[in-house]
């Protein structure tokens, strides 16, 4: 595991009173024994921040506040800086530099500890790795003050002499935290960028608010500055990827539609705005493209922290259906537009990479004319609603569209991952470790240089963060086995009492990822049996064991128990729905009606449980989604089945793949 790679590295527990003679003692009984933190190139973004983070967390761990100095003490110092800042003798102590990006090396020897980054972010990651070896963990953003980071309390900190080096083969690791969507929550956005850096992401994805709102893109970017978001990114050496779905901002319907309707897309024979259920603007119109490029350049030249200018057609809009656009093809025209933008920015922002979407929305298929694609053009590829039972390198996965867009992405490919999305994915989610391992093999085999982790919607931040934690680390250090990290997570987060049971629990969900999906909409008898067994053998024992733990650990176990209860309730609802269908298909419409009445009551109880969990405000369920999409989806099924019974329709659902007559029946079910 990432944290335990160096088996000889160890720490003394809180009650320890002695250390081995060969160990390097940094702190003993709250005294730092003469040690100081020597910071290197303070003019490089990330270095000073790394030193301050080391100082802060060592103080939290031990109570000792090591001073930070730029004076080279040469003895009893922890050096935090760049590899190139070291003299030959100190550099010789380090292991060889690993090939890759944002790397670092650590050397521990008597009287000197070196944490040397290949660049600023690498320096920060090195400090966090060092602290993780002392027992720190950063599983979740600090959005809930009642659920703090895992930071041990030690009276004695000692480390054995060793060294190691790490670097990532994947250049861009982008976290699109759920607070970074539309009308941003700046407080949570800060917590998420802090968590993202700790888990080896180096950029934050920003999805700007739509143009029909009150604020322009430039005003929204200025909001990031005023809220201190840009400053926090700069301190760490991070950058912004975005503003994502934003074409409507660069050709605003409110400014141009009345004067230039011909610039806008045709839908059902009419020119329509870039808004709501409208269409993308007319990409075949050269004047419209020129104005789009001019406005995009004006924005990006005033947004220096955006290093990957990812601008994507507005979400939900179809391609223009005018004769010229149909003739040229949407993907060909999009690449033409982007080529014009790239050439314009080569003069004003040569440092920025330009990216747009492929395989999604208005451009599902790659261009037929690959020669039109600019050599610096980046593509972000996304398969929304993907099933995570298989990964990209699995023979069962249909890679044709992905491979075609990868060939079209001459300037680099970003793959958008939905491990952390609770809109399209299960409401009760297991670790997607199978997909992570398979996807990562595809990344490495084909030199995919950017991963984009989309987190949505905001009410699920705790629910989805475990997968975000695992993915961030696994796509940085590709030697990590994500499945093996689950035990470390359970032990450190839930404590040594409840941890073993919950390690097995999460491991079972990781091994049986179908369970997560069937809990959402199509559970079977075996799923209900598995959940009942887990309740008896793992959840209830973990709750009991947590009584011996701290109040924080008890509260963490309670979160898992609440989501497990929701899974059980959903599976019971599915059982009752299957009985309604079974009776209707058998032609017993009166019995189906009686069962449907029971389903109505169970559906109401299920929605109440959703809301109860959401109202705990612990990041488990999104309350707005419960009141909207989830309620609608559940009631739609009832209405459809009621109509089928009324019409005496005995047809089974087209997707049905099992015999519903074998569904478990309980004594209190209506006959």
C-alpha positions in Angstrom: 0.0 0.0 0.0 1.0 3.6 -0.6 1.3 4.4 3.0 3.2 1.2 4.0 5.6 0.7 1.1 8.6 1.4 3.3 8.1 -1.3 5.9 11.0 -0.2 8.0 9.5 3.2 8.5 7.6 3.3 11.8 6.3 5.6 14.5 6.1 5.2 18.3 2.5 5.1 19.7 1.3 7.6 22.2 2.2 5.6 25.2 5.7 4.6 24.1 8.5 5.7 26.4 11.6 4.6 24.4 12.8 4.3 20.9 15.3 2.1 19.1 18.8 3.4 19.1 19.0 3.4 15.3 15.8 5.6 14.9 15.9 9.3 14.1 13.9 11.1 16.9 12.3 14.3 15.7 9.9 14.9 18.6 10.0 13.5 22.1 7.5 14.5 24.8 6.4 17.6 22.9 10.0 18.8 22.5 11.4 18.9 18.9 15.0 18.0 20.2 16.6 20.9 18.2 15.0 20.2 14.9 13.9 22.9 12.4 12.3 23.0 9.0 14.7 24.4 6.4 12.7 25.7 3.4 14.2 25.9 -0.1 13.1 27.9 -3.1 10.3 30.1 -1.6 9.7 31.8 -4.9 8.4 28.6 -6.4 4.7 28.0 -5.9 4.1 25.2 -3.4 7.4 25.1 -1.6 6.6 27.6 1.2 3.1 26.1 1.5 4.7 22.6 1.9 6.9 23.7 4.7 4.0 25.4 6.5 1.9 22.3 6.1 4.6 20.1 7.6 5.0 22.5 10.5 1.2 22.6 11.1 0.6 18.9 11.1 3.7 18.0 13.1 2.4 20.4 15.7 -1.1 18.7 15.6 0.6 15.3 15.9 3.0 16.0 18.7 2.3 19.5 20.2 5.8 20.6 19.1 6.0 23.7 16.8 9.2 23.3 14.7 10.6 26.6 13.5 10.8 27.3 9.7 14.0 28.9 8.6 15.9 29.7 5.3 19.2 29.3 7.1 21.0 26.1 6.4 21.4 24.5 9.8 23.1 21.4 8.3 22.1 19.3 11.4 18.8 18.3 12.9 16.9 19.8 9.9 14.0 18.8 7.8 14.7 20.2 4.3 11.6 21.1 2.3 12.3 22.3 -1.2 13.3 21.4 -4.7 15.8 18.7 -5.6 17.8 21.3 -7.6 18.2 23.5 -4.5 20.3 20.8 -2.8 24.1 20.7 -3.0 25.8 17.7 -4.5 26.4 15.9 -1.1 22.7 16.2 -0.1 21.4 15.3 -3.5 23.5 12.2 -3.4 21.5 11.0 -0.4 18.3 10.9 -2.5 17.2 8.0 -4.7 17.2 8.6 -8.4 14.5 10.8 -9.8 11.5 8.9 -11.0 10.3 9.5 -14.5 7.0 11.4 -14.6 5.3 14.5 -13.3 5.0 16.2 -9.9 7.5 13.8 -8.4 9.5 14.0 -5.1 12.1 12.0 -3.2 12.5 11.6 0.6 15.6 10.7 2.5 15.7 10.0 6.3 19.1 9.8 8.0 20.6 10.8 11.4 20.4 14.5 11.7 18.8 15.3 8.4 15.5 14.6 6.6 15.1 15.7 3.0 11.8 16.2 1.3 12.7 17.3 -2.2 10.2 17.9 -5.0 10.9 17.9 -8.7 8.6 20.9 -8.7 6.4 22.9 -6.3 3.4 20.5 -6.3 5.8 17.5 -6.0 7.2 19.2 -2.9 3.7 19.4 -1.4 3.0 15.8 -2.2 6.3 14.8 -0.6 5.3 16.5 2.7 1.9 14.7 2.6 3.5 11.4 2.0 5.8 12.0 4.9 2.9 12.8 7.2 0.9 9.8 6.0 3.8 7.6 7.2 3.1 9.2 10.6 -0.5 8.1 10.4 -2.3 11.1 8.9 -5.1 10.4 6.4 -7.2 12.7 4.2 -10.2 10.6 3.3 -12.8 13.4 3.1 -12.9 17.1 2.6 -13.3 19.0 5.9 -16.8 20.2 5.1 -18.3 18.8 8.2 -16.5 20.1 11.3 -17.8 17.1 13.3 -15.8 14.8 11.0 -12.1 16.0 11.1 -9.1 14.7 9.3 -7.3 11.6 10.7 -4.3 13.0 12.6 -2.7 10.9 15.3 -1.5 12.2 18.7 2.0 11.1 19.5 4.4 11.9 22.3 7.4 10.4 20.5 7.9 10.6 16.8 10.8 8.5 15.4 11.7 7.2 12.0 14.2 4.7 10.7 16.7 5.7 8.1 15.5 5.0 4.5 14.6 6.8 1.3 12.1 6.5 -1.6 10.9 8.4 -4.7 7.6 8.7 -6.5 6.3 10.5 -9.6 3.2 10.2 -11.7 3.1 9.0 -15.3 -0.2 10.9 -15.7 0.4 14.6 -16.1 -3.0 16.2 -15.3 -5.1 14.9 -12.5 -8.2 17.1 -12.3 -10.8 17.1 -9.5 -14.1 18.7 -10.3 -15.4 18.9 -6.8 -19.2 19.3 -6.4 -18.8 22.7 -4.9 -17.2 23.9 -8.1 -20.4 23.7 -10.2 -22.6 26.7 -11.3 -23.3 28.9 -8.3 -20.3 27.8 -6.3 -20.1 27.2 -2.6 -16.8 29.0 -1.9 -16.3 27.6 1.6 -16.8 24.0 0.5 -14.7 24.7 -2.7 -11.7 25.6 -0.5 -12.1 22.4 1.6 -12.3 20.4 -1.6 -9.3 21.9 -3.2 -7.3 21.3 0.0 -8.5 17.7 0.0 -7.8 17.3 -3.7 -4.1 18.4 -3.3 -3.7 16.0 -0.4 -4.9 13.2 -2.6 -2.5 14.1 -5.5 -4.8 16.0 -7.8 -3.0 19.0 -9.3 -5.9 20.9 -10.8 -9.5 21.8 -10.0 -12.3 21.5 -12.6 -14.5 24.6 -12.8 -18.0 24.4 -14.3 -19.2 28.0 -14.7 -22.8 29.2 -14.2 -24.8 29.5 -17.4 -25.0 32.7 -19.4 -28.7 33.2 -18.5 -27.6 34.0 -15.0 -26.6 37.5 -13.8 -22.8 37.2 -14.0 -20.4 37.0 -16.9 -17.6 34.6 -17.0 -15.1 37.3 -16.2 -17.2 38.3 -13.2 -17.4 34.7 -12.0 -13.6 34.4 -12.3 -13.2 37.6 -10.3 -15.5 36.0 -7.7 -13.0 33.2 -7.3 -10.3 35.8 -6.6 -12.4 37.7 -4.1 -13.3 34.5 -2.3 -9.6 33.6 -1.9 -10.0 30.5 -4.1 -7.3 31.6 -6.6 -4.9 32.4 -3.8 -5.3 29.0 -2.3 -4.7 27.4 -5.6 -1.6 29.5 -6.2 -0.1 28.6 -2.8 -0.2 25.0 -3.7 0.9 25.3 -7.3 -2.4 24.1 -8.6 -4.3 25.3 -11.7 -7.9 25.5 -13.1 -9.4 23.4 -15.8 -12.5 25.0 -17.2 -14.9 26.7 -17.5 -16.4 23.6 -19.2 -19.9 24.0 -20.6 -19.5 27.6 -21.6 -20.1 28.1 -25.4 -23.2 30.2 -24.5 -20.9 32.7 -22.7 -18.8 33.4 -25.7 -21.8 34.1 -27.9 -24.4 35.3 -25.5 -28.0 35.1 -26.8 -29.0 38.2 -24.9 -26.3 40.3 -26.7 -26.4 38.9 -30.2 -29.6 37.0 -31.1 -31.8 40.0 -32.0 -29.1 41.5 -34.3 -27.6 38.3 -35.7 -30.2 35.5 -35.6 -28.2 33.8 -38.4 -25.3 33.3 -36.0 -27.5 30.9 -33.9 -28.4 27.3 -34.4 -31.4 26.0 -36.3 -33.8 23.6 -34.6 -37.0 22.5 -36.1 -36.6 25.0 -38.9 -36.1 28.0 -36.6 -33.0 29.9 -35.3 -33.0 29.5 -31.5 -30.8 30.8 -28.6 -28.0 28.9 -26.9 -30.1 28.3 -23.8 -32.3 25.6 -22.2 -33.8 23.4 -24.8 -32.2 25.4 -27.7 -29.3 24.6 -30.0 -25.6 25.2 -30.3 -24.7 28.3 -32.3 -24.2 27.9 -36.0 -20.6 26.6 -36.2 -20.6 26.9 -40.0 -21.1 30.7 -39.9 -17.6 32.3 -40.1 -18.7 35.6 -38.6 -20.2 33.8 -35.6 -17.0 31.8 -35.2 -14.9 35.0 -35.3 -17.0 36.7 -32.6 -16.8 33.5 -30.5 -13.0 33.4 -30.8 -12.7 37.1 -30.0 -14.8 36.8 -26.8 -13.0 33.6 -25.7 -9.6 35.3 -26.1 -10.7 38.3 -24.2 -11.7 36.1 -21.3 -8.8 33.7 -21.2 -6.2 36.5 -21.3 -7.6 37.7 -18.0 -7.8 34.3 -16.4 -4.1 33.3 -15.8 -4.8 30.3 -13.5 -6.7 28.5 -16.2 -4.0 26.4 -17.8 -6.3 24.0 -19.7 -8.9 26.2 -21.3 -11.6 23.6 -21.6 -14.6 25.1 -23.3 -17.5 22.8 -24.2 -20.8 23.3 -26.0 -23.6 24.2 -23.5 -25.0 21.1 -21.9 -28.1 19.6 -23.5 -28.0 21.7 -26.7 -28.2 19.8 -30.0 -26.0 20.8 -33.0 -27.3 23.3 -35.5 -29.5 21.7 -38.1 -29.1 24.2 -40.9 -28.2 22.8 -44.3 -24.5 24.0 -44.2 -23.9 22.5 -40.7 -25.5 19.2 -41.7 -23.4 19.1 -44.8 -20.1 19.8 -43.0 -20.8 17.7 -39.9 -20.9 18.9 -36.3 -17.5 17.3 -35.2 -15.7 18.7 -38.3 -17.1 22.2 -37.6 -16.2 22.0 -33.9 -12.6 21.2 -34.7 -12.5 24.1 -37.2 -13.8 26.5 -34.5 -11.2 25.2 -32.0 -8.4 25.4 -34.5 -9.2 29.1 -35.1 -9.2 29.6 -31.3 -5.9 27.9 -30.8 -4.2 29.9 -33.5 -5.5 33.1 -31.9 -4.3 32.2 -28.4 -0.9 31.2 -29.7 -0.2 35.0 -29.7 -1.9 36.0 -26.5 -1.8 32.9 -24.2 0.8 30.5 -25.7 1.0 28.7 -22.3 -2.7 27.6 -22.3 -3.9 24.3 -23.7 -7.2 24.3 -25.5 -9.7 21.5 -24.9 -13.2 20.7 -26.0 -15.5 17.7 -25.8 -15.7 14.5 -27.8 -18.1 11.6 -27.6 -20.8 13.6 -25.8 -23.7 15.8 -26.5 -23.7 17.4 -30.0 -20.6 15.6 -31.1 -20.9 11.8 -30.3 -18.6 10.8 -33.2 -15.1 12.0 -34.2 -14.5 14.2 -37.2 -14.5 12.5 -40.6 -11.7 14.9 -41.6 -8.8 14.3 -39.1 -6.6 16.8 -41.0 -8.7 19.7 -39.8 -7.7 18.9 -36.2 -5.0 21.3 -34.8 -1.9 19.4 -33.5 -2.4 21.1 -30.1 -6.1 20.3 -29.8 -7.0 18.5 -26.6 -10.2 16.4 -26.2 -12.1 15.6 -23.1 -14.0 12.3 -23.6 -16.9 11.3 -21.4 -19.3 8.3 -21.2 -22.1 9.6 -19.0 -24.0 6.9 -17.2 -21.3 4.3 -17.7 -21.6 1.1 -15.8 -18.5 0.5 -13.6 -18.6 -3.2 -13.6 -16.0 -3.3 -16.3 -13.1 -1.0 -17.2 -11.6 0.4 -20.4 -9.1 -2.4 -20.9 -11.6 -5.2 -20.3 -12.4 -7.2 -23.5 -16.1 -6.8 -22.8 -15.9 -3.0 -22.9 -16.8 -1.4 -26.2 -13.8 0.9 -26.8 -14.6 1.9 -30.4 -15.7 5.4 -29.7 -13.1 6.0 -27.0 -10.3 4.8 -29.3 -11.4 6.9 -32.2 -11.5 10.1 -30.1 -8.1 9.2 -28.6 -6.7 9.1 -32.1 -8.4 12.5 -32.8 -7.0 14.1 -29.7 -3.7 15.2 -31.2 -2.8 17.5 -28.3 -3.8 15.0 -25.6 -6.8 13.2 -24.2 -8.6 13.8 -20.9 -11.0 11.1 -19.8 -13.8 12.2 -17.6 -14.5 9.6 -14.9 -17.8 9.2 -13.0 -16.6 7.2 -10.1 -17.7 10.1 -7.9 -21.0 11.1 -9.6 -24.2 10.3 -7.7 -26.5 11.7 -10.3 -26.1 8.9 -12.9 -24.5 6.4 -10.5 -25.9 4.4 -7.5 -27.2 6.2 -4.4 -25.5 3.7 -2.2 -22.1 3.2 -3.8 -19.4 0.7 -3.3 -15.7 1.3 -4.1 -15.2 1.2 -7.9 -11.8 -0.5 -7.6 -12.3 -3.0 -10.4 -13.0 -0.2 -12.9 -10.1 1.9 -11.5 -7.5 -0.8 -12.0 -8.8 -1.6 -15.5 -9.1 2.1 -16.5 -5.6 2.9 -15.2 -4.1 0.1 -17.3 -5.8 1.7 -20.4 -4.4 5.1 -19.4 -0.8 3.7 -19.1 -1.0 1.5 -22.2 -2.2 4.4 -24.4 -0.3 7.3 -22.8 -3.5 9.1 -21.8 -2.2 12.1 -19.9 -5.2 13.5 -18.0 -7.9 12.2 -15.8 -10.9 14.3 -14.8 -12.9 13.3 -11.7 -16.4 14.6 -11.8 -18.2 14.9 -8.5 -22.0 15.6 -8.5 -24.3 16.5 -6.9 -23.4 18.5 -3.8 -25.4 16.6 -1.2 -23.3 13.4 -1.8 -19.9 14.8 -0.9 -19.2 12.2 1.8 -20.9 9.4 -0.2 -18.7 9.9 -3.2 -15.4 11.0 -1.6 -14.0 7.5 -0.9 -13.9 6.8 -4.6 -12.4 10.2 -5.2 -9.7 9.5 -2.6 -8.8 6.1 -4.1 -8.8 7.4 -7.6 -6.7 10.5 -6.9 -3.9 8.4 -5.3 -4.1 5.5 -7.8 -3.8 7.7 -10.8 -0.9 9.5 -9.3 1.1 6.6 -8.0 0.3 3.8 -10.4 2.0 1.2 -8.3 -0.9 1.4 -5.7 -3.4 -1.4 -5.7 -6.7 0.3 -5.0 -8.4 -2.8 -3.6 -5.7 -3.1 -1.0 -6.3 0.4 0.2 -9.7 -0.4 1.6 -8.4 -2.1 4.7 -6.2 0.9 5.4 -9.2 3.2 5.0 -11.4 1.2 7.3 -8.8 0.9 10.1 -7.8 4.5 10.1 -11.2 6.1 9.6 -13.4 3.9 11.7 -10.8 2.9 14.3 -9.3 -0.4 15.3 -12.5 -1.6 16.9 -15.1 -1.2 14.1 -12.5 -1.1 11.3 -12.0 -4.8 10.6 -15.7 -5.4 10.1 -16.1 -2.4 7.8 -13.0 -3.4 5.8 -14.7 -6.7 5.0 -18.0 -4.8 4.3 -16.4 -2.4 1.8 -14.4 -5.2 0.3 -17.6 -7.2 -0.4 -19.2 -4.2 -2.1 -16.0 -3.7 -4.2 -16.0 -7.3 -5.3 -19.7 -7.3 -6.1 -20.2 -3.9 -7.8 -23.4 -5.1 -9.4 -25.0 -4.8 -6.0 -24.6 -1.0 -6.0 -26.4 -0.8 -9.3 -29.2 -3.3 -8.4 -29.8 -1.5 -5.1 -30.7 1.6 -7.1 -33.3 0.0 -9.3 -33.5 -3.8 -9.8 -32.6 -5.8 -6.6 -33.1 -9.6 -6.5 -33.6 -12.1 -3.8 -29.9 -12.8 -3.5 -29.2 -9.0 -3.1 -31.6 -8.8 -0.2 -30.1 -11.9 1.4 -26.6 -10.4 1.1 -27.7 -7.1 2.7 -29.4 -9.0 5.5 -26.2 -11.1 6.1 -24.0 -8.0 6.1 -26.4 -6.4 8.6 -26.0 -9.3 11.0 -22.3 -10.1 10.5 -20.8 -6.7 9.7 -22.9 -3.6 10.3 -24.4 -4.5 13.7 -21.1 -5.8 15.0 -19.4 -2.6 13.8 -22.0 -0.5 15.6 -21.4 -2.5 18.8 -17.6 -2.3 18.5 -17.8 1.4 18.0 -19.2 1.8 21.5 -15.7 1.3 22.7 -14.4 4.0 20.3 -14.4 7.8 20.2 -17.6 9.7 19.5 -16.1 10.7 16.1 -15.6 7.1 15.2 -19.1 6.1 16.4 -20.6 8.9 14.2 -18.6 7.6 11.2 -19.9 4.1 11.6 -23.4 5.5 11.9 -23.0 7.0 8.4 -22.3 3.6 6.9 -25.3 2.1 8.9 -27.6 4.8 7.6 -26.7 4.1 3.9 -27.0 0.4 4.5 -30.5 0.9 5.9 -31.4 2.8 2.8 -30.0 0.0 0.6 -32.2 -2.5 2.5 -35.3 -0.3 2.2 -34.7 0.2 -1.5 -34.4 -3.6 -2.0 -37.6 -4.2 -0.1 -39.3 -1.7 -2.3 -38.0 -3.6 -5.4 -39.3 -6.9 -3.9 -42.8 -5.4 -3.6 -42.6 -4.0 -7.1 -41.6 -7.3 -8.5 -44.7 -8.9 -6.9 -46.9 -6.3 -8.5 -45.4 -7.1 -11.9 -45.6 -10.9 -11.3 -49.3 -10.8 -10.5 -50.1 -8.5 -13.4 -48.1 -10.7 -15.8 -50.0 -13.7 -14.5 -53.3 -11.9 -15.1 -54.2 -11.5 -11.4 -55.0 -7.8 -11.7 -57.0 -7.5 -8.4 -54.0 -9.0 -6.5 -51.7 -6.7 -8.4 -53.8 -3.7 -7.4 -53.7 -4.7 -3.7 -49.9 -5.1 -3.9 -49.6 -1.8 -5.7 -51.3 0.0 -2.8 -48.7 -1.5 -0.4 -46.0 -0.3 -2.8 -47.4 3.3 -2.6 -47.0 3.2 1.2 -43.5 1.7 1.0 -42.4 4.3 -1.6 -43.6 7.0 0.7 -41.6 5.5 3.6 -38.5 5.2 1.3 -38.7 8.8 0.3 -39.0 9.8 4.0 -35.9 7.8 4.8 -34.0 9.5 1.9 -35.0 12.9 3.3 -34.2 11.9 6.9 -30.7 10.9 5.8 -30.3 14.0 3.7 -31.3 16.3 6.5 -28.4 15.0 8.7 -26.3 17.2 6.5 -23.4 14.8 6.4 -22.9 14.5 2.7 -24.8 11.2 2.3 -27.8 12.2 0.1 -28.7 15.3 -1.8 -31.9 16.7 -0.4 -32.7 18.7 -3.6 -32.4 15.5 -5.7 -34.7 13.6 -3.3 -37.4 16.2 -3.7 -36.9 16.3 -7.5 -35.5 13.5 -9.6 -35.7 10.7 -7.0 -39.3 11.4 -6.1 -40.2 11.7 -9.8 -38.5 8.4 -10.7 -40.2 6.5 -8.0 -43.7 7.8 -8.7 -43.3 7.4 -12.4 -43.0 3.6 -11.9 -46.2 3.6 -9.9 -48.1 5.5 -12.5 -46.9 3.3 -15.3 -47.8 0.1 -13.4 -51.2 1.5 -12.5 -51.9 2.2 -16.1 -50.8 -1.3 -17.2 -53.2 -2.9 -14.6 -56.1 -0.7 -15.7 -55.5 -1.7 -19.3 -55.1 -5.4 -18.3 -51.7 -5.4 -20.0 -49.8 -8.6 -19.2 -46.6 -7.8 -21.1 -43.4 -8.0 -19.0 -40.9 -5.1 -19.1 -38.6 -5.4 -22.1 -35.5 -5.5 -19.9 -36.7 -8.3 -17.6 -34.2 -11.1 -17.4 -35.6 -13.3 -14.7 -38.7 -15.1 -13.5 -40.6 -12.8 -11.2 -42.8 -15.6 -9.9 -39.8 -16.7 -7.8 -39.7 -13.4 -5.9 -39.8 -13.9 -2.2 -43.2 -13.5 -0.6 -43.7 -12.3 3.0 -46.6 -13.3 5.3 -47.9 -9.7 5.4 -48.0 -9.2 1.6 -51.6 -8.7 0.3 -52.9 -11.9 -1.4 
